[in-house]
Amino acid sequence: MKKKITFCMVFLNSILTFSQVLQPILNNNLPEPPEPSHIPATNIVASYNKLNNESFTNVTHFSNGLAAISFRYDNGKIEKWGFINKNGALVIPAIYDRILFEFKKGISIVSLNKKTLVINKLGKNIIPQDHSFYNGGDDFVTIKKNNYYGLIDYKGKIVVPALYDLIYCIPKTKLIKVWKANRVGYLNNNGKEVINLNYSSLGDYVFNNPILAEKNRKWGYIDINNKEVISFKYDQAFGFKEERARVQKNNKWGFINNNGEEIISIIYDQVDDFSDGFAGVELNKKWGFIDYKGKLVIPTIYDSTSEFKNGLVKVSINNKWGVVNKKGEIIIPIIFEDITEGQDYLNYSSHIVSYSVTLNKKIGFINRFGKSISLIKYDEVFHLSDNISLVISNQKYGLINRESGFETVSLENDFIYPEINEGLIRVIRNGKKGFVDLNGKIIIPIIYDEINKFSEGLAAVVLNNEFFFINKKNEKVLTLSNQK
């Protein structure tokens, strides 16, 4: 089970119309809302700034103090987007064809005449002349010129000229990985080279750990000053985790420490990274676990395993799954068709309070001590946070607390939007929509025809063809009809 390495920029959160509100949820096969899931603009009689056959169409949630708003012209044939502030004033004219990404850190990504622009809050495009937009990141925007890539900051200043075949900002560092002519190196966040482009491959820098590198078809490690610290002698290798790295020679795997010492013999057919003090190892197509000293603490008897988390690990024999502890003791019997760790996928938390288990195509919950805390009765389960899951049974939706197994929101909803925003979640009952908290208490009455998520303390709603924003006290704070 090798790690999959994906090269990608960290995207800004997408700006969404109501029909798209589920797209940011990791494409994790989460349930989609029943139609209509957008504000039906054609049903809104009152329009925003209804002049010259121009009518208000749609609005998104607030981000960075602004919300995107659209208008239709020429009897609905043309739609254009702009931005309003929290007073309802149109502060950026509605001239854009699409809003691709909401405002974040003072910029938004928009489309105009089939060209992608990055605008600031004054509506000014910050992309340098003769360049085009390629990608948005947490600190920089990737630009493109003549099929080469560079970076600008959020003020439009060129940080890295568009000279590279590929560019990637390493998360949680001030380092930038760049490729040119099949070679890769590092720049700092001022665009200055810190590791020259002398390598076929480079891993990501992790604080105080050697950097994985490939040169002349062999793998070794360098430091941040480009000094070789572990010789290039391995056929394959991976980055350090828990101060150990897995390496391969002659089709066998073992581990080295930060000094390059082979602390666990290179004898295994395959190995996984260390996690929670243990690493999975494979011999003769069976998996077990070793500790930091290389001692086989759980025998190689399993067909497949995951990684240890909170002292527990999923294991499989004959396509059945269970859970064992660090002593190899069975905590959850190896009888289930599937077991999912109840971690927070949206925030990448590793904290586990329980497992969802599948038996005879139905799903239930067992806690980390092996105790069943719910009936195995659900058709689908989606983990939304560390201890809250969305559950579906007989096409009815609810929420369950994975620590107690208690249904905090009962199975009486026609739909629950699989996204927690500012401590609230949207529900649909009998065709009407509102908000409940994670304990099932109704916070916003379930009376609205359409709702968007809460963001910056406000949510857009439609009631009886009237479009307005409410706060968490259900007070109307901004009405978009009859504005000018």
FITI-438717 format. One line per field, with one value per residue (C-alpha): residue number from 0; x, y negated, z; residue in three letters. Coordinates in steps of 0.1 Angstrom, whole numbers, plus 2048, in hexadecimal, padded with zeros to 3 digits. Example, Ala and Ser with C-alpha at 12.3 -4.5 7.8 and 13.67 -1.06 7.14 Angstrom:
<recs>
k: [0; 1]
px: [87B; 889]
py: [82D; 80B]
pz: [84E; 847]
r: [ALA; SER]
</recs>
This chain:
<recs>
k: [0; 1; 2; 3; 4; 5; 6; 7; 8; 9; 10; 11; 12; 13; 14; 15; 16; 17; 18; 19; 20; 21; 22; 23; 24; 25; 26; 27; 28; 29; 30; 31; 32; 33; 34; 35; 36; 37; 38; 39; 40; 41; 42; 43; 44; 45; 46; 47; 48; 49; 50; 51; 52; 53; 54; 55; 56; 57; 58; 59; 60; 61; 62; 63; 64; 65; 66; 67; 68; 69; 70; 71; 72; 73; 74; 75; 76; 77; 78; 79; 80; 81; 82; 83; 84; 85; 86; 87; 88; 89; 90; 91; 92; 93; 94; 95; 96; 97; 98; 99; 100; 101; 102; 103; 104; 105; 106; 107; 108; 109; 110; 111; 112; 113; 114; 115; 116; 117; 118; 119; 120; 121; 122; 123; 124; 125; 126; 127; 128; 129; 130; 131; 132; 133; 134; 135; 136; 137; 138; 139; 140; 141; 142; 143; 144; 145; 146; 147; 148; 149; 150; 151; 152; 153; 154; 155; 156; 157; 158; 159; 160; 161; 162; 163; 164; 165; 166; 167; 168; 169; 170; 171; 172; 173; 174; 175; 176; 177; 178; 179; 180; 181; 182; 183; 184; 185; 186; 187; 188; 189; 190; 191; 192; 193; 194; 195; 196; 197; 198; 199; 200; 201; 202; 203; 204; 205; 206; 207; 208; 209; 210; 211; 212; 213; 214; 215; 216; 217; 218; 219; 220; 221; 222; 223; 224; 225; 226; 227; 228; 229; 230; 231; 232; 233; 234; 235; 236; 237; 238; 239; 240; 241; 242; 243; 244; 245; 246; 247; 248; 249; 250; 251; 252; 253; 254; 255; 256; 257; 258; 259; 260; 261; 262; 263; 264; 265; 266; 267; 268; 269; 270; 271; 272; 273; 274; 275; 276; 277; 278; 279; 280; 281; 282; 283; 284; 285; 286; 287; 288; 289; 290; 291; 292; 293; 294; 295; 296; 297; 298; 299; 300; 301; 302; 303; 304; 305; 306; 307; 308; 309; 310; 311; 312; 313; 314; 315; 316; 317; 318; 319; 320; 321; 322; 323; 324; 325; 326; 327; 328; 329; 330; 331; 332; 333; 334; 335; 336; 337; 338; 339; 340; 341; 342; 343; 344; 345; 346; 347; 348; 349; 350; 351; 352; 353; 354; 355; 356; 357; 358; 359; 360; 361; 362; 363; 364; 365; 366; 367; 368; 369; 370; 371; 372; 373; 374; 375; 376; 377; 378; 379; 380; 381; 382; 383; 384; 385; 386; 387; 388; 389; 390; 391; 392; 393; 394; 395; 396; 397; 398; 399; 400; 401; 402; 403; 404; 405; 406; 407; 408; 409; 410; 411; 412; 413; 414; 415; 416; 417; 418; 419; 420; 421; 422; 423; 424; 425; 426; 427; 428; 429; 430; 431; 432; 433; 434; 435; 436; 437; 438; 439; 440; 441; 442; 443; 444; 445; 446; 447; 448; 449; 450; 451; 452; 453; 454; 455; 456; 457; 458; 459; 460; 461; 462; 463; 464; 465; 466; 467; 468; 469; 470; 471; 472; 473; 474; 475; 476; 477; 478; 479; 480; 481; 482; 483]
px: [800; 815; 80D; 7FE; 80F; 7F9; 806; 7EC; 7E7; 7D2; 7B2; 79E; 77B; 764; 749; 728; 705; 6EA; 6EB; 710; 712; 71E; 73C; 756; 74F; 76C; 758; 754; 734; 720; 6FB; 6ED; 6D0; 6AE; 6A5; 6A1; 6C1; 6C6; 6B2; 699; 69F; 683; 66B; 677; 661; 673; 695; 6B5; 6BD; 6A3; 6AC; 6B0; 6A2; 6BB; 6AF; 6C0; 6C6; 6DA; 6F2; 70B; 717; 72E; 753; 76D; 750; 742; 728; 726; 705; 6F8; 6E0; 6D0; 6CC; 6B9; 69C; 6B3; 6CA; 6E9; 6F5; 710; 720; 72C; 730; 71C; 727; 714; 700; 6F3; 707; 714; 739; 747; 732; 720; 735; 744; 738; 740; 74E; 766; 772; 765; 778; 794; 7B0; 7A4; 7A2; 788; 78C; 773; 76D; 768; 766; 774; 792; 799; 7A2; 7AC; 79C; 7A0; 785; 787; 77F; 7A2; 7B3; 7D4; 7E1; 7FF; 7FC; 804; 7FE; 7E0; 7D2; 7D9; 7D2; 7C9; 7DB; 7DC; 7F7; 7FE; 7ED; 7FD; 800; 809; 81C; 827; 81F; 836; 82A; 832; 822; 814; 809; 7E6; 7F0; 7FA; 820; 834; 846; 852; 854; 842; 861; 858; 847; 835; 833; 826; 824; 82D; 812; 81B; 83D; 84B; 859; 850; 858; 85F; 866; 878; 886; 87D; 891; 883; 88F; 883; 87E; 876; 857; 86B; 872; 897; 8A5; 8AE; 8B2; 8BE; 8AB; 8C3; 8AB; 893; 87B; 879; 862; 851; 865; 859; 868; 88A; 887; 89E; 88F; 889; 89A; 8A1; 8C0; 8CD; 8B1; 8BB; 8AB; 8BB; 8B5; 8C2; 8BD; 8AE; 8D0; 8D3; 8ED; 8EB; 8E5; 8DB; 8EC; 8DA; 8D9; 8B5; 89F; 880; 87A; 861; 861; 866; 849; 84E; 873; 875; 874; 86D; 887; 88B; 8A9; 8A8; 882; 882; 877; 883; 887; 8A2; 8A5; 8AE; 8D3; 8CF; 8D4; 8C0; 8AF; 896; 8A4; 89B; 88A; 865; 851; 83F; 83C; 826; 830; 832; 812; 80B; 82C; 825; 82B; 81A; 831; 82A; 83A; 82E; 80E; 804; 805; 80E; 81E; 840; 84A; 865; 880; 875; 865; 848; 82D; 80F; 815; 812; 7F0; 7DA; 7D1; 7CF; 7D3; 7D0; 7E6; 7E4; 7D0; 7C9; 7D7; 7C1; 7C3; 7AB; 7B5; 7A6; 7A5; 792; 782; 774; 77E; 784; 799; 7B6; 7CB; 7F1; 7F2; 7E0; 7C1; 7A1; 78C; 772; 76C; 779; 757; 74D; 74A; 759; 766; 76A; 77E; 767; 77F; 779; 780; 777; 792; 7A9; 7A8; 7B7; 7A3; 78D; 770; 75F; 75C; 740; 73C; 72A; 718; 6FF; 701; 6F4; 70A; 70D; 726; 73F; 754; 77A; 775; 762; 740; 722; 713; 6F8; 6E3; 6F1; 6D4; 6E0; 6E2; 6FD; 714; 729; 741; 73F; 755; 768; 749; 72B; 720; 703; 6EE; 6D4; 6B9; 69C; 6A3; 6A0; 6BD; 6CB; 6EB; 6FC; 715; 730; 73C; 71A; 707; 6EB; 6D7; 6DA; 6C5; 6AA; 6A3; 686; 697; 692; 6B6; 6D3; 6EE; 70F; 722; 725; 729; 72E; 720; 700; 6F3; 6D7; 6B9; 69B; 67A; 659; 668; 673; 696; 6A7; 6C4; 6CB; 6E9; 6FC; 6E6; 6C7; 6BA; 6A8; 6BB; 6AB; 687; 681; 66B; 680; 67C; 6A2; 6C1; 6E6; 700; 709; 729; 736; 717; 6FE; 6EA; 6D6; 6B3; 693; 670; 651; 665; 677; 69D; 6B1; 6CD; 6C7; 6DE; 6DF; 6C2; 6AD; 6AC; 6A9; 6C8; 6CA; 6AE; 6B8; 697; 68D; 6B1; 6C2]
py: [800; 7E3; 7BF; 7AD; 78C; 772; 751; 736; 712; 70B; 6FC; 6E0; 6EA; 6EA; 6CF; 6E1; 6DC; 6EF; 70C; 710; 70D; 731; 72F; 727; 746; 75A; 76C; 787; 795; 781; 77E; 763; 74E; 752; 73A; 71D; 716; 6F3; 6D3; 6D4; 6B1; 6B3; 6B6; 696; 67A; 65D; 658; 647; 628; 62F; 616; 61A; 63D; 647; 65F; 66D; 693; 6A2; 69B; 6B0; 6B0; 695; 69B; 680; 668; 66C; 682; 688; 67E; 684; 672; 67C; 665; 667; 67C; 694; 69B; 68D; 691; 67C; 67D; 662; 65E; 64E; 644; 64B; 62B; 638; 61F; 62B; 624; 637; 633; 651; 656; 678; 698; 6AF; 6AD; 6CA; 6C5; 6B0; 693; 69F; 689; 66D; 67E; 691; 6A5; 69C; 6A2; 687; 68D; 6B0; 6A2; 6A9; 68B; 686; 667; 654; 643; 625; 63B; 637; 655; 65C; 674; 664; 65A; 676; 690; 6A6; 6B6; 6DB; 6E3; 6D4; 6DC; 6D2; 6B9; 6B5; 6B6; 6CB; 6B8; 6C5; 6B5; 6C8; 6E9; 6E1; 6DC; 6C3; 6B3; 692; 687; 67B; 657; 661; 65F; 679; 690; 6AB; 6A2; 6B9; 6CE; 6F1; 710; 716; 704; 70F; 6FE; 716; 715; 707; 6FB; 6DC; 6F1; 6F5; 714; 70D; 723; 71B; 732; 751; 744; 737; 720; 708; 6E3; 6CF; 6B9; 69C; 6B0; 6B6; 6D8; 6EC; 70F; 70F; 721; 73F; 75B; 772; 771; 760; 767; 74B; 73B; 745; 731; 73F; 75E; 767; 760; 77E; 77A; 78F; 78B; 7A3; 7BB; 7BF; 7B1; 79F; 781; 75D; 741; 71F; 712; 72A; 73F; 765; 775; 798; 7A7; 7AF; 7D4; 7DF; 7EC; 7DC; 7C7; 7B2; 794; 795; 79C; 7A0; 79B; 7BA; 7BE; 7DD; 7E7; 802; 815; 834; 836; 837; 81C; 810; 7EF; 7D6; 7BA; 795; 79E; 7B7; 7D5; 7F4; 7F9; 813; 82E; 82C; 84D; 847; 84A; 82A; 811; 7F4; 7D4; 7D4; 7C8; 7C7; 7D9; 7F7; 7FE; 818; 831; 84C; 86E; 889; 875; 872; 852; 84C; 831; 827; 80E; 7F4; 80E; 824; 83E; 851; 849; 854; 873; 871; 882; 868; 863; 83E; 823; 7FE; 7E8; 7E6; 7C9; 7C4; 7E6; 7F9; 805; 814; 837; 84F; 874; 884; 863; 85E; 841; 83C; 828; 832; 81F; 81D; 83F; 84F; 854; 853; 835; 837; 85A; 861; 867; 847; 83F; 81D; 807; 7E2; 7CE; 7B2; 796; 773; 776; 751; 745; 763; 76B; 78B; 78D; 7AC; 7B0; 7CE; 7E2; 7E6; 80B; 81B; 83D; 84A; 829; 816; 7FE; 7F9; 7EC; 7FC; 7E7; 7EA; 802; 81B; 812; 810; 7ED; 7EE; 807; 812; 803; 7E6; 7E6; 7CB; 7B9; 799; 78C; 766; 75F; 770; 77E; 776; 78B; 787; 7A7; 7B2; 7CD; 7D3; 7B2; 79F; 78A; 785; 77E; 795; 78F; 7A8; 7A8; 7B0; 7BF; 7A8; 799; 774; 76C; 787; 798; 781; 76B; 76E; 761; 754; 741; 753; 734; 724; 6FE; 6E8; 704; 708; 720; 71C; 733; 738; 744; 746; 730; 714; 70C; 6FF; 704; 71A; 71C; 73C; 746; 744; 723; 70E; 6ED; 6DF; 6EA; 703; 6EC; 6E0; 6E9; 6E6; 6E1; 6DE; 6E6; 6CE; 6BB; 69D; 6A0; 69B; 6B3; 6AC; 6B8; 6B7; 6B5; 6AF; 6A3; 689; 68C; 680; 687; 692; 694; 6B0; 6A1; 6A5; 67F; 670; 65B; 655; 656; 657; 650; 62C; 620; 608]
pz: [800; 7F3; 7F8; 7DA; 7D2; 7C2; 7B5; 7B9; 7C5; 7E3; 7D4; 7E1; 7EC; 7CE; 7CA; 7C6; 7BB; 7CE; 7B5; 7BC; 7E2; 7E6; 7CF; 7EA; 7FE; 7F1; 7D5; 7EF; 7DF; 7F8; 7F3; 7DC; 7E5; 7D4; 7B9; 7B9; 7CD; 7C1; 7C5; 7A8; 79B; 781; 79F; 7AF; 7A5; 7B6; 7A7; 7B3; 79F; 785; 76A; 744; 744; 75E; 77A; 799; 795; 7B1; 7CE; 7E0; 804; 812; 812; 81B; 81F; 7FC; 7EB; 7C6; 7B6; 793; 77B; 75B; 73D; 71C; 72A; 73C; 71F; 72F; 753; 763; 785; 79E; 7C3; 7DF; 802; 822; 81D; 7FC; 7E7; 7C6; 7CC; 7AE; 78E; 780; 760; 765; 754; 771; 795; 797; 7BB; 7D7; 7E7; 7FE; 80B; 7F6; 7D4; 7BF; 79F; 783; 75F; 745; 71F; 723; 736; 75A; 770; 794; 7A2; 7C2; 7D6; 7BF; 7A1; 793; 782; 792; 778; 767; 742; 729; 744; 74B; 76A; 771; 795; 7B7; 7D7; 7FC; 7F8; 7D3; 7B1; 796; 775; 753; 735; 716; 726; 744; 768; 783; 7A2; 7AD; 7CF; 7D7; 7CF; 7AC; 7B2; 79F; 7B8; 7A0; 77B; 763; 75A; 766; 758; 779; 79A; 7BC; 7DE; 7F9; 815; 837; 82B; 819; 7FE; 7D9; 7C4; 79F; 781; 761; 746; 75B; 779; 79A; 7B5; 7D1; 7D3; 7F2; 7F3; 7E5; 7C6; 7CE; 7C7; 7E6; 7D6; 7B2; 797; 798; 7A1; 78F; 7AC; 7CE; 7EB; 800; 81C; 83E; 85B; 867; 851; 834; 812; 7FB; 7D9; 7BA; 7A4; 78A; 791; 7B5; 7D4; 7F1; 808; 809; 823; 81D; 814; 7F7; 809; 804; 826; 81D; 7FE; 7DE; 7DF; 7E2; 7C5; 7D5; 7F4; 806; 81C; 842; 859; 87F; 878; 862; 83C; 828; 80E; 7F4; 7E7; 7D1; 7D3; 7FA; 812; 834; 847; 84E; 868; 863; 863; 847; 85D; 853; 874; 867; 84F; 82A; 829; 823; 803; 80B; 828; 832; 844; 86A; 87A; 89F; 8A5; 88F; 86A; 854; 843; 829; 826; 80E; 806; 82A; 840; 864; 879; 887; 8A2; 8A1; 8AA; 88D; 8A3; 893; 8AD; 898; 882; 85C; 859; 849; 824; 828; 843; 848; 85E; 884; 892; 8B8; 8BF; 8A7; 883; 869; 85D; 843; 83E; 821; 818; 83B; 851; 876; 88E; 8A4; 8BE; 8C2; 8D3; 8B6; 8CA; 8B7; 8C1; 8A5; 897; 874; 865; 854; 82F; 835; 852; 850; 869; 876; 871; 864; 83F; 838; 850; 84E; 872; 87E; 89E; 89F; 8B6; 8A5; 886; 86D; 865; 848; 84B; 832; 820; 83F; 854; 879; 892; 8AA; 8C1; 8C5; 8E3; 8CE; 8DC; 8C3; 8C8; 8AD; 89A; 878; 865; 850; 82A; 827; 83F; 839; 853; 857; 875; 890; 8A1; 88A; 86D; 855; 853; 83A; 83E; 828; 816; 837; 844; 867; 87B; 893; 8AE; 8A9; 8CD; 8DC; 8BE; 8C6; 8A8; 8B0; 892; 88D; 86C; 862; 848; 823; 81F; 833; 822; 829; 835; 857; 856; 874; 88A; 877; 85C; 842; 842; 82C; 83A; 827; 80B; 823; 82E; 84E; 865; 883; 89A; 89F; 8BC; 8A6; 8B5; 89A; 898; 879; 873; 858; 843; 826; 802; 7FC; 812; 80E; 829; 845; 83D; 851; 866; 849; 833; 814; 814; 7FF; 80E; 7FA; 7DC; 7F2; 7F3; 811; 82A; 84E; 86C; 885; 899; 879; 876; 853; 84E; 829; 80F; 7EA; 7DB; 7D7; 7D9; 7C1]
r: [MET; LYS; LYS; LYS; ILE; THR; PHE; CYS; MET; VAL; PHE; LEU; ASN; SER; ILE; LEU; THR; PHE; SER; GLN; VAL; LEU; GLN; PRO; ILE; LEU; ASN; ASN; ASN; LEU; PRO; GLU; PRO; PRO; GLU; PRO; SER; HIS; ILE; PRO; ALA; THR; ASN; ILE; VAL; ALA; SER; TYR; ASN; LYS; LEU; ASN; ASN; GLU; SER; PHE; THR; ASN; VAL; THR; HIS; PHE; SER; ASN; GLY; LEU; ALA; ALA; ILE; SER; PHE; ARG; TYR; ASP; ASN; GLY; LYS; ILE; GLU; LYS; TRP; GLY; PHE; ILE; ASN; LYS; ASN; GLY; ALA; LEU; VAL; ILE; PRO; ALA; ILE; TYR; ASP; ARG; ILE; LEU; PHE; GLU; PHE; LYS; LYS; GLY; ILE; SER; ILE; VAL; SER; LEU; ASN; LYS; LYS; THR; LEU; VAL; ILE; ASN; LYS; LEU; GLY; LYS; ASN; ILE; ILE; PRO; GLN; ASP; HIS; SER; PHE; TYR; ASN; GLY; GLY; ASP; ASP; PHE; VAL; THR; ILE; LYS; LYS; ASN; ASN; TYR; TYR; GLY; LEU; ILE; ASP; TYR; LYS; GLY; LYS; ILE; VAL; VAL; PRO; ALA; LEU; TYR; ASP; LEU; ILE; TYR; CYS; ILE; PRO; LYS; THR; LYS; LEU; ILE; LYS; VAL; TRP; LYS; ALA; ASN; ARG; VAL; GLY; TYR; LEU; ASN; ASN; ASN; GLY; LYS; GLU; VAL; ILE; ASN; LEU; ASN; TYR; SER; SER; LEU; GLY; ASP; TYR; VAL; PHE; ASN; ASN; PRO; ILE; LEU; ALA; GLU; LYS; ASN; ARG; LYS; TRP; GLY; TYR; ILE; ASP; ILE; ASN; ASN; LYS; GLU; VAL; ILE; SER; PHE; LYS; TYR; ASP; GLN; ALA; PHE; GLY; PHE; LYS; GLU; GLU; ARG; ALA; ARG; VAL; GLN; LYS; ASN; ASN; LYS; TRP; GLY; PHE; ILE; ASN; ASN; ASN; GLY; GLU; GLU; ILE; ILE; SER; ILE; ILE; TYR; ASP; GLN; VAL; ASP; ASP; PHE; SER; ASP; GLY; PHE; ALA; GLY; VAL; GLU; LEU; ASN; LYS; LYS; TRP; GLY; PHE; ILE; ASP; TYR; LYS; GLY; LYS; LEU; VAL; ILE; PRO; THR; ILE; TYR; ASP; SER; THR; SER; GLU; PHE; LYS; ASN; GLY; LEU; VAL; LYS; VAL; SER; ILE; ASN; ASN; LYS; TRP; GLY; VAL; VAL; ASN; LYS; LYS; GLY; GLU; ILE; ILE; ILE; PRO; ILE; ILE; PHE; GLU; ASP; ILE; THR; GLU; GLY; GLN; ASP; TYR; LEU; ASN; TYR; SER; SER; HIS; ILE; VAL; SER; TYR; SER; VAL; THR; LEU; ASN; LYS; LYS; ILE; GLY; PHE; ILE; ASN; ARG; PHE; GLY; LYS; SER; ILE; SER; LEU; ILE; LYS; TYR; ASP; GLU; VAL; PHE; HIS; LEU; SER; ASP; ASN; ILE; SER; LEU; VAL; ILE; SER; ASN; GLN; LYS; TYR; GLY; LEU; ILE; ASN; ARG; GLU; SER; GLY; PHE; GLU; THR; VAL; SER; LEU; GLU; ASN; ASP; PHE; ILE; TYR; PRO; GLU; ILE; ASN; GLU; GLY; LEU; ILE; ARG; VAL; ILE; ARG; ASN; GLY; LYS; LYS; GLY; PHE; VAL; ASP; LEU; ASN; GLY; LYS; ILE; ILE; ILE; PRO; ILE; ILE; TYR; ASP; GLU; ILE; ASN; LYS; PHE; SER; GLU; GLY; LEU; ALA; ALA; VAL; VAL; LEU; ASN; ASN; GLU; PHE; PHE; PHE; ILE; ASN; LYS; LYS; ASN; GLU; LYS; VAL; LEU; THR; LEU; SER; ASN; GLN; LYS]
</recs>
